[in-house]
Amino acid sequence: MKYSRKNELDVDFIGGQEPLTKEEEKAISDYIKAKKAQSVKVIPVRKKRSIKREKSLA
């Protein structure tokens, strides 16, 4: 079944056309660094155990 979008999206524009100030750039950079630090999960590395097999004479 195919859906068509009948309503136009209401999009808010934040900011303007001028470039970011140094304070805004620093605030965004700090925010992204904090989010990355929160999302980094340390996954412990598990060592694979080798199965020791004995040779058997047939």
MIDOKE-68738 format. One record per residue: x, y, z of N, C-alpha, C in turn; residue number from 1. Coordinates in nm, 2 decimals. Example, Ala and Ser with C-alpha at 12.3 -4.5 7.8 and 13.67 -1.06 7.14 Angstrom:
- n.xx | n.yy | n.zz | ca.xx | ca.yy | ca.zz | c.xx | c.yy | c.zz | resi
- 1.32 | -0.57 | 0.78 | 1.23 | -0.45 | 0.78 | 1.32 | -0.33 | 0.78 | 1
- 1.28 | -0.22 | 0.71 | 1.37 | -0.11 | 0.71 | 1.29 | 0.00 | 0.79 | 2
REM end
This chain:
- n.xx | n.yy | n.zz | ca.xx | ca.yy | ca.zz | c.xx | c.yy | c.zz | resi
- 0.08 | -0.12 | 0.00 | 0.00 | 0.00 | 0.00 | 0.09 | 0.12 | 0.00 | 1
- 0.06 | 0.22 | -0.08 | 0.14 | 0.34 | -0.10 | 0.07 | 0.45 | -0.03 | 2
- 0.15 | 0.53 | 0.05 | 0.09 | 0.64 | 0.12 | 0.14 | 0.77 | 0.05 | 3
- 0.06 | 0.87 | 0.05 | 0.10 | 1.00 | 0.00 | 0.09 | 1.10 | 0.12 | 4
- 0.18 | 1.19 | 0.12 | 0.18 | 1.29 | 0.22 | 0.09 | 1.41 | 0.18 | 5
- -0.02 | 1.43 | 0.26 | -0.11 | 1.53 | 0.22 | -0.09 | 1.66 | 0.30 | 6
- -0.02 | 1.65 | 0.42 | 0.00 | 1.77 | 0.50 | 0.14 | 1.82 | 0.47 | 7
- 0.16 | 1.95 | 0.46 | 0.29 | 2.01 | 0.45 | 0.36 | 2.01 | 0.58 | 8
- 0.48 | 1.98 | 0.59 | 0.55 | 1.98 | 0.72 | 0.58 | 2.12 | 0.76 | 9
- 0.56 | 2.14 | 0.90 | 0.59 | 2.27 | 0.96 | 0.73 | 2.26 | 1.01 | 10
- 0.82 | 2.32 | 0.94 | 0.96 | 2.32 | 0.98 | 1.00 | 2.46 | 1.03 | 11
- 1.07 | 2.45 | 1.15 | 1.12 | 2.57 | 1.21 | 1.27 | 2.59 | 1.17 | 12
- 1.30 | 2.71 | 1.13 | 1.44 | 2.74 | 1.10 | 1.51 | 2.81 | 1.22 | 13
- 1.62 | 2.75 | 1.27 | 1.69 | 2.81 | 1.38 | 1.81 | 2.88 | 1.33 | 14
- 1.83 | 3.00 | 1.37 | 1.95 | 3.08 | 1.33 | 1.92 | 3.16 | 1.21 | 15
- 2.02 | 3.21 | 1.15 | 2.01 | 3.29 | 1.03 | 2.11 | 3.25 | 0.92 | 16
- 2.13 | 3.34 | 0.83 | 2.23 | 3.32 | 0.72 | 2.37 | 3.35 | 0.76 | 17
- 2.39 | 3.43 | 0.87 | 2.53 | 3.47 | 0.90 | 2.60 | 3.35 | 0.97 | 18
- 2.73 | 3.35 | 0.96 | 2.81 | 3.24 | 1.01 | 2.81 | 3.24 | 1.17 | 19
- 2.84 | 3.12 | 1.22 | 2.84 | 3.11 | 1.37 | 2.94 | 3.19 | 1.44 | 20
- 2.91 | 3.24 | 1.56 | 3.01 | 3.31 | 1.63 | 3.11 | 3.21 | 1.70 | 21
- 3.22 | 3.26 | 1.75 | 3.31 | 3.17 | 1.82 | 3.25 | 3.10 | 1.94 | 22
- 3.16 | 3.17 | 2.02 | 3.09 | 3.12 | 2.13 | 3.00 | 3.01 | 2.09 | 23
- 2.92 | 3.03 | 1.98 | 2.83 | 2.93 | 1.93 | 2.91 | 2.80 | 1.89 | 24
- 3.02 | 2.82 | 1.81 | 3.10 | 2.71 | 1.77 | 3.15 | 2.63 | 1.89 | 25
- 3.20 | 2.70 | 1.99 | 3.25 | 2.63 | 2.11 | 3.14 | 2.55 | 2.18 | 26
- 3.02 | 2.61 | 2.19 | 2.91 | 2.55 | 2.26 | 2.86 | 2.42 | 2.19 | 27
- 2.86 | 2.43 | 2.06 | 2.82 | 2.31 | 1.98 | 2.93 | 2.20 | 1.99 | 28
- 3.05 | 2.24 | 1.98 | 3.16 | 2.15 | 1.99 | 3.16 | 2.08 | 2.13 | 29
- 3.14 | 2.16 | 2.23 | 3.14 | 2.10 | 2.37 | 3.02 | 2.00 | 2.38 | 30
- 2.91 | 2.04 | 2.33 | 2.79 | 1.95 | 2.33 | 2.82 | 1.82 | 2.26 | 31
- 2.87 | 1.82 | 2.14 | 2.90 | 1.70 | 2.07 | 3.00 | 1.61 | 2.14 | 32
- 3.11 | 1.67 | 2.20 | 3.21 | 1.60 | 2.27 | 3.14 | 1.53 | 2.39 | 33
- 3.05 | 1.60 | 2.46 | 2.99 | 1.54 | 2.58 | 2.90 | 1.42 | 2.54 | 34
- 2.83 | 1.44 | 2.42 | 2.74 | 1.33 | 2.38 | 2.82 | 1.21 | 2.33 | 35
- 2.94 | 1.23 | 2.27 | 3.02 | 1.12 | 2.23 | 3.08 | 1.05 | 2.35 | 36
- 3.12 | 1.12 | 2.45 | 3.17 | 1.06 | 2.57 | 3.07 | 0.98 | 2.64 | 37
- 2.94 | 1.02 | 2.64 | 2.83 | 0.94 | 2.70 | 2.80 | 0.81 | 2.62 | 38
- 2.81 | 0.82 | 2.49 | 2.77 | 0.71 | 2.40 | 2.88 | 0.60 | 2.39 | 39
- 3.00 | 0.64 | 2.42 | 3.11 | 0.54 | 2.41 | 3.10 | 0.43 | 2.52 | 40
- 3.08 | 0.31 | 2.47 | 3.07 | 0.20 | 2.57 | 3.19 | 0.11 | 2.55 | 41
- 3.25 | 0.08 | 2.67 | 3.37 | -0.01 | 2.66 | 3.32 | -0.15 | 2.66 | 42
- 3.36 | -0.22 | 2.55 | 3.32 | -0.36 | 2.54 | 3.44 | -0.44 | 2.58 | 43
- 3.43 | -0.52 | 2.68 | 3.55 | -0.60 | 2.72 | 3.58 | -0.71 | 2.61 | 44
- 3.71 | -0.72 | 2.59 | 3.75 | -0.82 | 2.49 | 3.77 | -0.95 | 2.56 | 45
- 3.70 | -1.05 | 2.50 | 3.71 | -1.19 | 2.56 | 3.81 | -1.27 | 2.48 | 46
- 3.89 | -1.34 | 2.55 | 3.99 | -1.42 | 2.49 | 3.92 | -1.56 | 2.46 | 47
- 3.95 | -1.60 | 2.34 | 3.89 | -1.73 | 2.29 | 3.98 | -1.84 | 2.35 | 48
- 3.91 | -1.94 | 2.41 | 3.98 | -2.05 | 2.46 | 4.01 | -2.15 | 2.35 | 49
- 4.13 | -2.20 | 2.35 | 4.16 | -2.30 | 2.25 | 4.13 | -2.44 | 2.31 | 50
- 4.07 | -2.52 | 2.24 | 4.04 | -2.65 | 2.28 | 4.16 | -2.74 | 2.25 | 51
- 4.21 | -2.80 | 2.36 | 4.32 | -2.89 | 2.34 | 4.27 | -3.03 | 2.31 | 52
- 4.31 | -3.08 | 2.20 | 4.27 | -3.21 | 2.15 | 4.39 | -3.30 | 2.16 | 53
- 4.36 | -3.42 | 2.20 | 4.47 | -3.52 | 2.21 | 4.46 | -3.61 | 2.08 | 54
- 4.57 | -3.64 | 2.04 | 4.58 | -3.73 | 1.92 | 4.55 | -3.87 | 1.97 | 55
- 4.46 | -3.93 | 1.90 | 4.44 | -4.07 | 1.93 | 4.48 | -4.16 | 1.81 | 56
- 4.54 | -4.27 | 1.84 | 4.58 | -4.36 | 1.74 | 4.46 | -4.46 | 1.71 | 57
- 4.44 | -4.47 | 1.58 | 4.32 | -4.56 | 1.54 | 4.36 | -4.70 | 1.52 | 58
REM end
